[in-house]
Amino acid sequence: MSLNIPEHSQLGKASAYTDQYDPSLLFPLPRASKRSEIGITAAPPFFGADLWTAFELSWLNLRGKPQVALAHITVPCETPNLIESKSFKLYLNSLNNTRFADADEVQARIRADVSEAAWRGADRAATVGVKLLLPEVFDREPVHELDGLLLDRLDVECTRYQPAPDLLTAQFDQAPVSEVLVSHLLKSNCLVTGQPDWGSVQIAYSGPQIDQEGLLQYLVSFRNHHEFHEQCVERIFMDIRQRCKPIKLTVYARYTRRGGLDINPLRTSHPQALPRNVRTARQ
């Protein structure tokens, strides 16, 4: 089985928009190669999911009248593949002039197609989560910032702009603590196009107290780094896990949207309910 690589995707290339349903547009990328770079060669030491929001979803009803909705898509991190975001955009646009009986049919079709791509090549398969929000509930969609103590309040000097895990330290000789820390200064760049990806990140942990200045400098060090959203969050999780040795750890990032899509990866050391897919002000 040939494996997809980012350079073969539609990222950074002129693309003809197909407005008739075409599930082949979805471009899965294996997670394993980037995980091996951060020391994951077997089952990952985390749980979690990638929480997507699609803001530009439309189709035709059986009479040809356009319909619109928002979609929340939940892709478990156990899937062997992530979905390349431009291919997701092109796939959703292929629904624009396609007729469906109702929103339930659209939801089922997206679930089936994304599930197949995310689990492609695996010896087992499951489904992704898909929830459609119709216009009558749009005004119930909240805007809320990530909860936690803001690291950005710290007046630190930042000189390193490639991931520098050596900036992470913890007080191993002190009593353990439980904290939730937040920063809005996460920035990385697309692995293929180099376009900037802007995000906020929440780090919840129990264990030796992490030095907050070093943690903020570490998060800033992603500024010129080229990786996809999901890969950056997994790198942050693994660096904190290895350097600071928390008893429990959760890393959750919410990235600003591009092409009508936002991607919000969560990785956690222990099973827990996923957060509601609530956007931040910048999203």
C-alpha positions as CSV (number, residue, x, y, z in Angstrom):
1,M,0.0,0.0,0.0
2,S,1.5,3.4,-1.0
3,L,1.4,6.0,1.6
4,N,0.4,9.6,1.1
5,I,2.9,12.3,1.8
6,P,2.2,16.0,2.3
7,E,3.9,17.1,-0.9
8,H,1.4,15.0,-2.9
9,S,-1.6,16.9,-1.4
10,Q,-3.3,20.0,-2.9
11,L,-1.6,22.3,-0.4
12,G,0.1,25.2,-2.1
13,K,-1.3,24.2,-5.5
14,A,-3.9,25.8,-7.7
15,S,-7.0,23.7,-7.3
16,A,-10.2,23.4,-9.4
17,Y,-13.2,23.4,-7.1
18,T,-15.5,20.5,-7.7
19,D,-19.1,21.3,-6.8
20,Q,-20.4,17.8,-7.3
21,Y,-19.9,15.2,-4.5
22,D,-16.5,13.6,-4.7
23,P,-15.2,11.7,-1.6
24,S,-11.9,10.9,-3.4
25,L,-10.9,14.5,-2.7
26,L,-10.2,13.6,1.0
27,F,-6.4,13.2,1.4
28,P,-5.4,11.1,4.5
29,L,-1.8,11.4,5.8
30,P,-0.3,8.8,8.1
31,R,0.4,9.9,11.6
32,A,3.1,7.4,12.2
33,S,6.0,9.1,10.4
34,K,5.8,12.3,12.4
35,R,5.1,10.5,15.6
36,S,8.3,8.5,15.2
37,E,10.2,11.8,15.2
38,I,9.1,12.4,18.8
39,G,9.7,8.9,20.0
40,I,6.4,7.3,19.5
41,T,7.0,4.0,17.7
42,A,4.2,1.9,19.3
43,A,0.8,2.8,20.8
44,P,0.8,6.5,21.7
45,P,1.0,7.4,25.4
46,F,-2.1,9.6,25.1
47,F,-5.8,9.7,24.3
48,G,-7.7,12.5,22.6
49,A,-9.1,13.7,19.3
50,D,-8.9,16.4,16.7
51,L,-11.9,18.7,16.9
52,W,-12.7,20.3,13.6
53,T,-15.2,23.0,12.9
54,A,-16.5,23.5,9.3
55,F,-18.0,27.0,8.9
56,E,-18.6,26.8,5.1
57,L,-20.9,23.8,4.7
58,S,-23.7,24.0,2.1
59,W,-25.7,21.6,-0.2
60,L,-28.9,21.6,-2.1
61,N,-32.2,20.1,-1.0
62,L,-34.2,18.0,-3.4
63,R,-35.8,21.1,-4.9
64,G,-32.4,22.6,-5.6
65,K,-32.6,25.2,-2.8
66,P,-29.3,25.8,-1.0
67,Q,-29.0,24.8,2.6
68,V,-26.3,25.9,5.1
69,A,-25.0,24.5,8.4
70,L,-22.0,24.4,10.7
71,A,-20.3,21.1,11.3
72,H,-18.4,19.7,14.3
73,I,-16.2,16.8,13.3
74,T,-14.3,14.7,15.9
75,V,-11.5,12.6,14.6
76,P,-10.0,10.3,17.3
77,C,-6.2,10.4,17.7
78,E,-6.2,6.6,17.4
79,T,-7.0,6.8,13.7
80,P,-3.9,5.9,11.6
81,N,-4.4,9.0,9.5
82,L,-5.1,12.7,9.9
83,I,-7.0,14.5,7.2
84,E,-5.1,17.1,5.2
85,S,-7.1,20.3,5.7
86,K,-7.2,21.7,2.1
87,S,-8.5,18.3,0.9
88,F,-11.2,18.5,3.6
89,K,-12.2,22.0,2.3
90,L,-12.3,20.7,-1.3
91,Y,-14.4,17.7,-0.2
92,L,-16.9,19.9,1.6
93,N,-17.1,22.2,-1.4
94,S,-18.0,19.2,-3.5
95,L,-21.3,19.1,-1.7
96,N,-22.3,22.6,-2.8
97,N,-24.3,21.6,-5.8
98,T,-25.2,18.1,-4.7
99,R,-28.8,17.3,-3.7
100,F,-29.6,15.6,-0.4
101,A,-32.9,14.7,1.1
102,D,-32.1,16.4,4.4
103,A,-29.4,17.3,6.9
104,D,-29.3,13.8,8.3
105,E,-28.3,12.4,4.9
106,V,-25.5,15.0,4.7
107,Q,-24.3,14.2,8.2
108,A,-24.3,10.4,7.5
109,R,-22.4,10.9,4.2
110,I,-19.7,13.1,5.9
111,R,-19.3,10.6,8.7
112,A,-18.9,7.7,6.3
113,D,-16.4,9.4,4.0
114,V,-14.2,11.0,6.7
115,S,-14.3,7.7,8.7
116,E,-13.1,5.8,5.7
117,A,-10.2,8.2,5.1
118,A,-9.1,8.5,8.7
119,W,-9.1,4.7,9.2
120,R,-7.7,3.8,5.8
121,G,-5.0,1.1,5.9
122,A,-5.9,0.0,9.5
123,D,-6.8,-3.5,10.4
124,R,-9.9,-2.2,12.2
125,A,-12.2,0.7,11.6
126,A,-14.5,2.9,13.6
127,T,-16.4,6.1,12.9
128,V,-15.6,9.8,13.5
129,G,-18.1,12.0,15.2
130,V,-20.1,14.5,13.1
131,K,-22.7,17.0,14.4
132,L,-24.5,19.5,12.1
133,L,-25.8,22.8,13.5
134,L,-28.5,24.3,11.4
135,P,-29.2,28.1,11.2
136,E,-31.9,28.1,13.8
137,V,-29.3,27.3,16.5
138,F,-26.5,29.5,15.2
139,D,-27.1,32.2,17.9
140,R,-26.6,29.6,20.6
141,E,-22.9,29.1,19.6
142,P,-20.8,30.7,22.3
143,V,-17.4,32.4,22.1
144,H,-15.2,31.6,25.1
145,E,-11.5,31.7,25.8
146,L,-9.6,28.8,27.2
147,D,-9.8,28.7,31.0
148,G,-6.6,28.9,33.0
149,L,-3.8,31.1,34.3
150,L,-2.4,33.2,31.5
151,L,1.3,32.7,30.9
152,D,1.4,35.7,28.6
153,R,1.4,38.0,31.6
154,L,5.1,37.1,32.2
155,D,7.7,39.6,30.9
156,V,10.1,37.1,29.4
157,E,12.9,37.4,26.9
158,C,12.3,35.2,23.8
159,T,15.3,34.4,21.5
160,R,14.5,30.9,20.3
161,Y,12.0,30.2,17.5
162,Q,12.5,26.5,16.8
163,P,11.1,24.0,19.4
164,A,13.5,24.0,22.4
165,P,12.4,21.4,24.9
166,D,15.5,22.1,27.0
167,L,13.6,25.3,28.1
168,L,11.2,23.1,30.1
169,T,12.0,22.5,33.7
170,A,10.1,21.5,36.8
171,Q,10.6,21.5,40.6
172,F,11.1,17.8,41.3
173,D,12.1,18.5,44.9
174,Q,8.9,20.3,45.8
175,A,5.4,19.0,46.5
176,P,3.3,18.3,43.4
177,V,0.7,20.8,42.2
178,S,-2.3,20.8,39.9
179,E,-2.5,23.8,37.4
180,V,-4.1,24.9,34.2
181,L,-2.0,27.2,32.2
182,V,-2.9,29.1,29.0
183,S,-1.1,31.0,26.3
184,H,-2.3,32.8,23.2
185,L,1.2,33.1,21.7
186,L,1.4,29.7,20.0
187,K,2.3,30.1,16.3
188,S,3.7,27.6,13.9
189,N,3.8,27.3,10.1
190,C,2.2,24.9,7.7
191,L,4.4,21.9,6.9
192,V,4.0,22.4,3.2
193,T,3.1,26.0,2.3
194,G,4.8,27.8,5.2
195,Q,1.6,29.8,5.9
196,P,1.3,30.8,9.5
197,D,-0.9,28.9,11.9
198,W,-2.1,30.9,14.9
199,G,-3.4,29.3,18.1
200,S,-4.1,29.3,21.8
201,V,-3.0,26.4,24.0
202,Q,-4.2,25.1,27.4
203,I,-1.9,22.9,29.4
204,A,-3.5,21.1,32.4
205,Y,-1.3,18.9,34.6
206,S,-0.7,17.4,38.0
207,G,2.8,16.8,39.2
208,P,6.1,18.6,39.8
209,Q,5.5,22.3,39.3
210,I,6.5,23.4,35.8
211,D,8.6,26.6,35.5
212,Q,6.1,29.0,33.9
213,E,8.7,31.3,32.3
214,G,10.4,28.4,30.7
215,L,7.1,27.0,29.5
216,L,6.1,30.2,27.9
217,Q,9.5,30.5,26.2
218,Y,9.1,26.9,25.0
219,L,5.7,27.6,23.5
220,V,7.0,30.7,21.7
221,S,9.9,28.6,20.3
222,F,7.4,27.0,17.9
223,R,7.1,30.3,16.1
224,N,9.2,29.3,13.0
225,H,8.5,25.6,13.2
226,H,6.9,23.8,10.3
227,E,4.4,21.1,11.3
228,F,0.7,20.5,11.1
229,H,-1.5,21.5,14.1
230,E,-2.0,17.9,15.3
231,Q,1.8,17.2,15.1
232,C,2.6,20.4,17.1
233,V,0.3,19.4,19.9
234,E,1.7,15.9,20.1
235,R,5.2,17.3,20.2
236,I,4.3,19.7,23.0
237,F,2.7,16.8,24.9
238,M,5.7,14.6,24.5
239,D,8.3,17.3,25.4
240,I,6.4,18.2,28.6
241,R,5.9,14.6,29.5
242,Q,9.6,13.7,29.0
243,R,11.1,16.9,30.6
244,C,8.7,17.6,33.4
245,K,7.3,14.1,34.2
246,P,3.8,15.1,35.2
247,I,1.5,12.5,36.8
248,K,-1.4,13.7,34.5
249,L,-1.1,15.9,31.5
250,T,-3.6,17.4,28.9
251,V,-2.6,19.6,26.0
252,Y,-5.4,21.3,24.1
253,A,-4.9,23.9,21.3
254,R,-7.4,25.9,19.4
255,Y,-6.1,27.2,16.1
256,T,-7.7,30.0,14.0
257,R,-9.6,28.9,11.0
258,R,-8.3,28.8,7.4
259,G,-10.4,28.0,4.4
260,G,-13.5,27.9,6.6
261,L,-12.0,25.2,8.9
262,D,-10.4,25.2,12.3
263,I,-8.6,22.3,13.9
264,N,-8.3,21.9,17.6
265,P,-6.3,18.9,18.8
266,L,-6.5,17.6,22.3
267,R,-4.0,15.0,23.8
268,T,-4.3,13.7,27.3
269,S,-2.6,11.1,29.4
270,H,-5.8,9.8,30.9
271,P,-9.3,9.1,29.5
272,Q,-11.6,12.0,29.9
273,A,-14.6,13.5,28.2
274,L,-13.8,15.7,25.3
275,P,-14.4,19.5,25.8
276,R,-17.3,21.1,23.9
277,N,-16.1,22.5,20.6
278,V,-16.4,26.1,21.6
279,R,-14.5,28.7,19.5
280,T,-12.4,31.4,20.9
281,A,-12.6,35.1,19.8
282,R,-9.8,34.7,17.2
283,Q,-11.5,31.8,15.6
